Amino acid sequence: MLKVDLGCGPNPLNGFVGVDRFPFENVDVVADINCALPFDDDTVDLLYASHSLEHVEDIMATMREVYRVCKHGAQVCIIAPYNEQKLNVANPYHLNVFNEHTPRFWTHHNISSIKVDEYKHPHAKNWGLSYSDHSEPGLDIRLVNMEFFYFPEYINLSANEQRRARHGLFDVCDQIMYNLVVWKKQTDPDDIDFNSMVSKFIPFEPEYITKRKLEERMHLIRMKDEELADIKQEKSELERKIKSMDVLLCHYQAKFISVSDSLSEMEKDNESLRNKLSSIDVVRSKLLNLESELSRELSCYDQVVVHDGVNNVNYKDSYNKIVSDIYNQLICYHSTRYFSLKSMLSRDILWDLIDPEFNELKKYTEKHFKRKFSSHFTLSKILNDIPYHEYEISYRVASLKGICLAIRPFINADRGVVGVELVSASNDVLAHETVYLKDISSHVATKFTMTNGPLLNLESGWKLRVFVRDVDVPVSIFELKNYNIFRSRINHSPFTFIEE
């Protein structure tokens, strides 16, 4: 097996025939690589050139010589300075450009083994460009692997970030390595043989490249260790702040517990008031006072947190949990049989107080879902506790472009999404749309647009599902509860506007 180190300098690789124009002690063949290479046709199995080809006078002539002396299927490994670097551009001894496009001119093969994003260019979509001179190039050397070697400040970036930096900046990479295959077979229109060879291809890598990769990995490990140390320090600082606020937190927890106890007392009162419908106004007054007190406590808590400049995730989570627990108790109260009975026998006062911003939803809901005497406008159960909240729609929709809902996060939030899923009568998912919770306002309707175009011919029995993901505050939606006195059943209908 003949292996050639082309332009080897004084230190050719072990096991390789060293070729250089200067008669260094370890050079095996003294030859000018600007001229014909001193090897017979189809004799070389592996040709390696490290930091030598950028100095040749006619790169295409030299590559034709490489093609001539190599066997069909021989591997060619080239390492060269990456051109988009100020030192390389200024070097008067560098006569040729080496970057991600250079090997495109050594083949007419239109498909490359590397990702298109590495070489994408508006003026040359196909890979092979060897015929762009409108003459016979006299070679077909196909790229199989390409690697870039980055300066330290770019090593820890992701592959996409490195690519963007390389395409737009200087001094990102210092060198590039190509692993190529010499292809001399002409009758292979489907590339079956070439693809088979690529699947078994093992890229050659010199020892100093392997060593550099190892050093880069060690550098990344050290950087991760430093980041971990910084994170630990930040954690200690946060823990210190948490401890300093324990007293304040306990104070407000006690107030929330007091509110919770008041809710428990109210639930006990419900038992004695179940058969005393004449006392409904008393219960309603207690509930309104309780909700008002809760609102004042939350407002006071927010002001203290803002005043003290605290921005701590663990502290916020504790706060949100307490709020969520109390909010759940309010929803549970609304779900009791007593509250349902009270609602059936009382007028829906909230429906008349709906803000004008929701008039479009109000008109549509009144037309399709609201019953005169048994429907009440209210909040749904908390979406955080369930996979989704589902409404079955009992009429056909010819073309659905979007859906508007009234979404109510209990407090402001900066993470998570709210979404809708449309399901056919046969339980096929037709659309799945989401909106960031931070972009949702309680004072206007939230619209979900069908990004893939309108849904056509939704037959009666299709379903609207509403869900939340990755949220840390209670979230509900406004809906209608339709009470059936004789069957003791509650049906839920959406408060919505469907754009057709």
N, C-alpha and C positions, 0 to 999 in steps of 0.2 A: 504494500500500500504506500503510494507516494504522497507525502504531505510537504507542502511548500510554504515557507515563511517569506513573503514577498516584501522587500525593503526592510529586512530584519534588523539592520544596525549591528552593533557589536554583540548583541545577546539574542541569537535566534532561539526559538522554543525547542526544547528537547524532543527528539524524534522527528524534527522537521529539517528539510533542506533549506538552509539559509541563503537568501539571494539579496545582494546589495551592490551598489555601484562602487562602494569603497572597500578595499581589501582588509577589513578588520580580521583579527586573529581567528574568530570563530565562524567567519563567513565561509560557506561551502562553495558558492558560485558567485563570482564577481561579474555582474552584468548590469547594464543600464536599463531600467524598466521602462524608459521612454521608447526603447527599441523592441525588436522581437524578443520574446522570452526564450531562453535556451532550453526548451523542452519540446519533445515530439507531440504531435496531435494526440488528443484523447489519452493522456498518460497520468494526469494528476487526479487524485481522489479527494484531497482537501487542500484548499488554498486559503491562507490566512494573511491579511495585510493590516497592520496596526500603525496608524499615523504615518502613512507613507504615500497613499494615493492622492492626497491633497496637493502633493508637490509635482505630480507628473504634468507634462506639457499638453498632452491631448488625452483626456480621460476616456473618451470613447474608443480611441485606438488601443489604449492599454486594456480596456475591458474586453475588446474584441480578441486580444491576445490571451487574456484569461479564459475566455470562452473556448478558444482554439485548443489550448493545452489541457483543459479539464475534460474528464470523461462525462458522458451523459449521466446525470444524477449526482454529480460531484457537488460537495458543499463548499461555498465560498463565505468566509467570515471577514467582514471589513469593519474596522474601528477607525473613526476619524473625528477631528474637531467639529463640534456643532457650529454651523456658520453664524447663527444669530447671536454672536457674542463679540463685544467690541474689540477684544484682543485679537480674535481670529480675523475679523474684518480688516484690522490694521496690519496684520502680518504680511509683509511683502513676499514671503516664501510660499504662501498658500495660493495656489493657482486655481483651485477647484472648490465648488460649493458643495457641502454635504449637510442635508437636512432631510425632513420626512418625504420630500418629493424627488430626491436624487435618484433612487433606484427605479423610479417610474420610467426613466429614459433608457433602461437596459432590457426592456421586454415590451412585446406587443400584447401580452396576456392581459385581458380586461378586468380580471377579478383578482383581488389580493387576499391573502390570508389574514391581514390585519384589519382592524375596525375602520370603517369609512371615515369616522370622525377624526382620525389621526391625519388624514391627508385631504379632506374635503376642500374643494376649491370650485368657485362658480364657473371657471373657464375650462375645467378639465374634470368631468365627472367620472369617466372610466379610468381605471388604474394605468394600464400600459400606454406609454407615450413615445415608444422608440421609433414609430413611423411619422412623428410630427414634423420631421425634416423633409418628408416626401421622398426619402431615399431608403435603400436597403440598409438597415442598421448592422447586419452581420452578426447578431448575437441575440440570445434569449436567456437571460439570467433572472430568475423569478424570486421575489422576496417571500420568505416564509415567516421571519421573525424580525422585529425591530425594537430596540430598547434605547431609552434616553437616560442620561446620567446627569442629575440635577445638582446645582449648588446647594449648600446646607440649608439655606433659608427656605427652600422650596421642597425639601425632602418629605416633610411631614404633611403636605397637602394631599387631598384626595386626587385620584386620577383625573377627574374632570377639571378640578382647579389647576392642576399642573398643566393640562392641555391648554386651557384658556390663557394661562400666564405665558406659556411657550409661544403661542400664536400671536400674542399682542405685545410682548416685552423682549428686550435684549437681556443678556446675562442671566438667563434662567437655567440653561444647560451648558455643560462644557464639552461633552462628546456624545456620539451616537454610535450604535453597533447594529449592523445588518447581518442576518443569516440568510443566505440565498442558495438556490439550487440551479445548477446549469442544466438547461433542458434542450436536448438536441432531437428529440423524437417529434416528427412532423404530423403523423397520422393518428391523432387522438382528439377528435372533435368534442367529445364530452368530458375530457380531462379526467377520465377514470383512473388512468395510470398515475397521473400527477397527484390527484387527491389521495390515492392510496399511499404514495410516497410521503406526502405531507403528514398523513395520519401516523406514520411511524418515525417521523423526523425528530432527531435529537440535536438541538442546536449546540454547536461547538462554542466553548467559552474558555478563554485563556485564564491562567491562574490569577493574574493581577485583577481581572474583572471580578472573579469570584471573591477575592479578598476585599475589593472595594464594596461589593454588595453586603458582605458580612459587616464591614465597618459602618455602613449606612444603617443597617438594622440595629447595631449596638447604639448608634447615635439616637435613633428613634426611641429605643428602650430608655436611654438616659433622659430624653425629653419627657417621656411619659412618667418616669419616676419623679421628675421635677414638678410636673403638673399635679401628680398625686399629692406631693408634699404641700403644694399651694392649696389644694382642695381641703386637705386635712387642717391646714391653718385657718382657712375660711370657716370650716365646720366648727372649730374650737371657738372662733369669734362669735359665730351665730349662737352656739350653746351658751356662751357668756351672756349675750343679749337676752336670750330666752329666760335664763335664771333671773336676770335683773328685772324682768317683767312678770314674774310669777305672782307677785302680790296683786298687781293690777288685774291680771287674768282671773285670779281667784275671786276678786271683787265682782267682776262682771259675770262670772259663772254663777255666783250666788244669786245675782239678780235674775238670771235666766232660769235658775232652778225655782225661784219664787214664782215666776210666771208659769212655769210648768206645773207647779203645785196648784196654782189657781185654775189651770185647765182641768186637773184631776178633780178638784172640788166641783167644777161646773158639770163634769160628767156624772158625778154622784147626784147632783141636783136634777139631772135629766130623769132619773128613775122616779123621783117623786112628782115630777111635772108631766110625766108621760100622758096621764089622763086629765090633765088640767090645761087644755088648749087655750083657755082664756089668759094664761100667764105667758104666752109666747113672747110678748113684747118685753117682759122682764129678762128672759133668756137672751133675746137679741141684744138688749142693752149691755148685758154682761159680756157677750162676745165682742161687741164693738169696742167696749172699754179695754178688753184684754188685748185686742189687735192694736189699738191705739198705743197702749203701754209698750207692747213689743216693738212697734215702730219707733217710739221715742228712745227706747233702750238701744236699738240698733244704730240709730242716728248718733246718739251720744257716744257709743262705742267707736263708730267710724271716726268721729271728730278727735277722740283721744289718740287713736292710732295714727291719724294724719299729723296731729300736733307733735307727737313724739318722734316722728320720722322713721317709724319702724317698717321695714319691708322684709319680713321673715316668713318663709314658706311654711314652716312647721306651725308657727303661731297662727297664721292665716287658716291653715287646715283645721286647727282646733276651733277657731271662731266659726268657720263654715259648718263644722259638724254640729255645734250647738244650735246654730240657726236652723240647720236642716232638721234636727230632732224636733224642735218646737214647731216648725212648719208642718212636719209630718203629723204632729198631734192635732193641729188645726184641720188638716185634711181628713184625719180619722174622725174628728167630730162631725164634719160635714157628711161623712159616710154612715153615721148611725141611723138606726131605724127612726128614732125620734126626730132627727133633723129632716129625714125624708118625709115623714108624715107632716111635719110643720111646713115644709116646702110645698107639698101637694095642696095644702089648704090655705096658703098665703099667696099674695100677688108677687110676681117676679119684678121687684123694684129695680134691680140692676139693669134690666134690658132697656129701660127708658133713659138710663144714665150713660149709655155707651158713647164714647167720645166721637165727634164727627169724623175724625181721621179713619174710623172703622165703618163708615156708613156703607161702603161698597160690600163689605163682608156681612153687615147687618141685613141689607136688602136681600142678598143672595140666600143667606141662611133662613130668613123669614119665609122666602118663597118655597124652599125645598125641604126644610127640616122642622121649623118651629110649629108646635101645636098651641092653640090659643090658651088652654087652661092648665095643661100639665107640663109645659116646658119651662125650665129655669136656666138662666144664664149663670155659669159658674166656672171654676177652675177644674181641670182634670186632675187625676192622680199624678204624683211626681214621676216624671219620665225617667229619672235616674235609677229608680228601683225596678224597672221592667225592661225587657229587650225592646219593646215597642208598644205604642198605644194604637189600636186598630179601630177604624170605622168602616162598616160595610155600606156601600152606596147603592141604593135600590133603583137607580134610573140610568139610562144609557147616555153616554157622552160621545158625540161624533168626532170631536177633535179637541184634545186637551193640550193647551200650550203652557199653562203654568197654574200654580196653586198659591193662594195667599192665606196665611194663618196669623192669629194673634198669640204671640209667644210671650210668656211671662217668666223670666229669670227672677228669683226672689231677691237677689242682690246682684250688683255688677260682677262680671266675670271676665277674665282675660285669656281663657283657654277652653278648648273643646268645640264641638260642632253640634248643630241641630239639623236633622235630616228628615226627608220624606221618602217613602218607598211606595210605588204604585204596583198593585198586584192584580192580575186578571181574575175573573170568576173561577178559572181553573187553576188558580194559585201559581201562575207564572209571573216572575218579577219582570215588570216592563220598564221601570225607570227607578233611579236611585240618585237623589240630589241632596247636597248639604250646603249649609251656610255657617260661617264661623260665629260662635256665640258672642264674641266681642263686637261684631258688626250688627247685632240685633238690638233694636230699641223697643222698650215696652210700650212706647207711645205711638208707634206706627205699625202697620201690618208688615209682616215679613213675606217676601215673594220667593218662591222656588220655581225657576224657569227650566223647562225641559231642554237641556243643552243639546240633545241629539235630534231635536225637532219635535213637532206635535205628536202625541199618541192618538191613533185613529181607532174609531169604532170600539170604545170601551162598553161592553155589554153590561146589563144590569147585574149587580152582585159583585162588581169589582171593589177593591179595598184600598183605603188610604191608611198607611202606617206612618206614625210619627215617632222619632227616636232621638236620643242624645248619645254622644260618645265623648269620653275623656273630659267630662265636666265635673267641677268640684263644688258647685252650688246647686240648690234645688231649682228645677225648671219644670213648669207646667204650661199647658195651653188652655185657652178659653174654649168652652164647649157648651152644648145644651144637654141637660139631663131631662129626659122625658119619662115622667112617672105614670105607671099604670096602677091605679088604686085597686082594681078588682083582682089583678094577678100578682100584686106585690112585686112588681118588677121595674127595674130602671134601665132604660136604653140610653146610650150616649150618641149624640150627633155632633158633627164638626161645626165649629163657628168658622166659616171659610168663604172664600170667593174662588170659583173655578173659571179660569180664562179659557174660553173656547174659540 
